[in-house]
Amino acid sequence: MRVLTGAEPNENVTDEDLRDLYAVPTGSPYLRVNMVSTVDGSATGDDALSGSINTAPDQRVFSTLRSLADVIVVGAGTAKAEGYGPADKPIVLVSRKAQVPEKLRDAPKGSVYLATCSRSDGLAEATEILGEEHIIILGSHRVDLPRLKSELAGRGWLSQLCEGGPHLLRDMIFQGCVDELTMTTVPRLVAGAYPRITEGAPIDMALDLNLLLEDSGTLLGRWTLQQG
């Protein structure tokens, strides 16, 4: 892995170098979203999973980002599709319908939280599964994502890593709570009608490139959002 831009030239980036290159500001909430895509813009392979387009360099950065995070935020639909299990960091599911994926229902108490809405039909069942203290109600009909960012910070989780999916990323950008996008572009073409890393109503957000790495054709970038 080598640095292309945004830092001192380095042809042999170690795991410790990666931690330094992906370090986040301290002292205030910082929300980073990590996504992967093929060169032709697909966020998944033909199995509808992002794991089928991952590369070893992407996995290195993925592991580094998780190690730097205080909490992992993910859409419940993505967690279900990708087969999420318990992690060594708290997982916060985002679900307007209050859905808890099967593989997370028996997770150790306190390892999985749910951000949802007070009018959700699934709220009672989710509360029974996770416990009332692990349910975060943020709005009546939709999840207020800026409030989620503040709520997590209030629990001491300042370094927040969101792992998608595409609808959640789009909504987070629209609601103005994303500080950074880390984006892997893998050297593959898949064609087909697969999702992009953002899905939903149109948005228009300019990005600034802060770091670009390359490894065996895989490109790994850090982008900050141009606010205002």
C-alpha positions in Angstrom: 0.0 0.0 0.0 1.3 3.5 -0.9 0.3 7.0 -0.3 -0.6 8.9 -3.5 -1.6 12.2 -2.1 -2.6 14.0 1.2 0.4 12.9 3.2 4.2 12.3 3.0 5.1 9.8 0.2 5.2 6.3 1.6 5.6 3.1 -0.4 5.1 0.7 2.5 2.2 1.8 4.7 2.1 -0.2 7.9 -0.9 -0.8 10.1 0.4 1.8 12.5 0.8 4.3 9.6 -2.9 3.6 8.7 -4.0 4.5 12.2 -2.2 7.8 11.9 -3.5 8.5 8.4 -7.1 7.8 9.4 -7.0 9.5 12.8 -9.9 11.8 13.5 -10.1 15.1 15.4 -10.7 14.7 19.2 -12.8 16.6 21.6 -16.0 16.8 19.6 -18.4 14.4 17.8 -17.0 13.2 14.4 -19.1 11.1 12.1 -17.3 9.1 9.4 -19.1 7.0 6.8 -17.2 4.1 5.2 -18.3 2.7 1.8 -17.0 0.6 -1.1 -17.7 0.7 -4.8 -16.6 -0.8 -8.1 -15.1 1.5 -10.8 -18.5 1.5 -12.6 -20.3 2.6 -9.4 -21.8 -0.5 -7.9 -21.9 -0.8 -4.1 -22.4 -4.6 -4.3 -21.6 -7.6 -6.4 -24.1 -9.9 -8.1 -25.1 -11.3 -4.7 -26.3 -7.9 -3.5 -23.6 -7.8 -0.8 -20.7 -5.4 -0.4 -18.5 -8.2 0.8 -18.4 -9.7 -2.6 -16.5 -6.7 -4.0 -14.1 -6.2 -1.0 -10.4 -6.5 -1.6 -7.6 -7.2 1.0 -6.5 -3.5 1.0 -10.2 -2.5 1.7 -10.4 -4.9 4.5 -7.2 -3.5 6.1 -8.7 0.0 6.1 -12.1 -1.4 7.3 -10.4 -3.0 10.3 -8.4 0.2 11.0 -11.5 2.4 10.9 -13.3 0.0 13.3 -10.3 0.1 15.7 -10.4 3.9 15.8 -14.2 4.1 16.3 -16.0 4.4 19.6 -19.3 3.1 18.1 -20.5 1.6 14.8 -23.7 2.9 13.2 -25.4 0.9 10.5 -28.9 0.7 8.9 -30.8 -2.3 10.1 -31.4 -3.5 6.5 -27.7 -3.4 5.8 -26.9 -5.2 9.0 -29.4 -7.9 8.1 -28.3 -8.3 4.5 -24.5 -8.3 5.3 -25.0 -10.8 8.2 -23.7 -8.5 11.0 -22.9 -10.2 14.3 -21.7 -8.7 17.5 -18.5 -6.6 17.3 -15.9 -5.4 19.8 -17.5 -1.9 19.7 -21.2 -1.0 20.4 -23.4 -1.3 17.3 -26.2 1.2 16.8 -28.9 0.0 14.4 -30.9 2.7 12.6 -34.4 1.6 11.7 -37.6 3.6 11.3 -39.4 0.3 11.6 -37.5 -0.8 14.7 -36.2 -4.0 13.1 -33.5 -6.0 14.9 -31.7 -8.4 12.5 -31.7 -12.1 13.6 -28.0 -12.4 14.1 -28.0 -9.5 16.6 -31.0 -10.5 18.7 -28.9 -12.7 21.0 -26.0 -10.3 21.3 -24.6 -9.6 24.8 -26.7 -7.0 26.5 -25.3 -3.5 25.9 -23.5 -4.4 22.7 -26.5 -3.5 20.4 -28.6 -0.4 20.4 -31.5 0.7 18.2 -32.2 4.2 17.0 -35.9 4.4 15.9 -39.2 6.3 16.0 -41.9 6.5 18.7 -44.6 5.5 16.1 -42.8 2.4 14.9 -45.0 -0.7 14.9 -41.9 -2.8 15.8 -41.0 -0.8 18.9 -42.5 -3.1 21.5 -40.8 -6.2 20.1 -37.4 -4.4 19.7 -37.7 -3.2 23.3 -38.3 -6.8 24.5 -35.3 -8.0 22.5 -32.7 -5.4 23.4 -34.1 -3.9 26.6 -35.6 -0.4 27.1 -32.2 1.1 28.0 -30.9 0.2 24.6 -33.6 1.9 22.6 -33.0 5.4 21.4 -36.2 7.1 20.2 -35.4 10.1 18.0 -38.6 11.4 16.4 -42.1 10.2 15.8 -42.0 9.1 12.1 -38.4 9.3 11.0 -35.0 9.0 12.8 -33.5 12.4 13.5 -29.9 11.7 12.5 -28.3 14.9 13.8 -29.9 14.1 17.2 -28.5 10.6 16.9 -25.0 12.1 16.5 -25.5 14.2 19.6 -27.0 11.4 21.6 -24.1 9.1 20.9 -21.6 11.8 21.8 -23.5 12.3 25.1 -22.7 8.7 25.8 -19.0 9.3 25.3 -18.9 8.0 21.7 -17.3 10.8 19.9 -15.6 8.9 17.1 -18.6 7.5 15.2 -18.3 5.1 12.2 -21.3 4.6 10.0 -21.1 1.6 7.6 -24.1 2.4 5.5 -26.2 1.5 3.7 -26.8 3.7 0.7 -30.2 5.2 1.9 -28.7 5.9 5.4 -25.7 7.7 3.8 -27.9 9.8 1.6 -30.1 10.8 4.6 -27.1 11.6 6.8 -25.7 13.9 4.1 -29.1 15.5 3.5 -29.5 16.1 7.3 -26.0 17.6 7.6 -24.4 15.3 10.1 -21.6 13.6 8.1 -18.1 14.9 8.6 -16.2 12.5 6.4 -16.6 9.9 3.7 -14.0 7.1 3.5 -14.4 5.5 0.1 -12.8 2.5 -1.5 -12.9 2.0 -5.2 -12.1 -1.5 -6.2 -10.7 -2.4 -9.7 -13.8 -4.2 -11.0 -16.6 -3.7 -13.5 -19.9 -5.4 -12.8 -22.6 -3.6 -14.9 -26.2 -4.6 -14.0 -28.7 -2.6 -11.9 -26.9 -2.6 -8.6 -27.1 0.2 -5.9 -24.7 3.0 -5.7 -23.2 4.2 -2.4 -26.1 6.7 -2.1 -29.7 5.9 -2.9 -32.8 8.1 -2.6 -33.9 11.6 -3.5 -31.2 13.8 -5.2 -28.6 15.6 -3.2 -25.7 17.7 -4.3 -22.7 17.8 -2.0 -19.1 18.8 -3.0 -16.2 16.8 -1.4 -12.6 17.7 -0.6 -10.0 14.9 -1.0 -7.7 14.7 2.0 -6.0 11.4 1.4 -5.6 8.9 -1.4 -3.9 5.5 -1.1 -3.3 2.7 -3.7 -2.7 -1.0 -3.3 -2.9 -3.5 -6.2 -5.3 -1.2 -8.1 -7.6 -0.5 -5.1 -8.0 3.2 -4.4 -8.8 4.3 -0.8 -9.7 7.9 -0.1 -10.6 10.2 2.7 -13.1 12.9 1.7 -14.5 15.7 3.8 -17.8 17.4 3.0 -17.8 21.0 1.9 -20.3 22.5 4.4 -22.2 25.8 3.6 
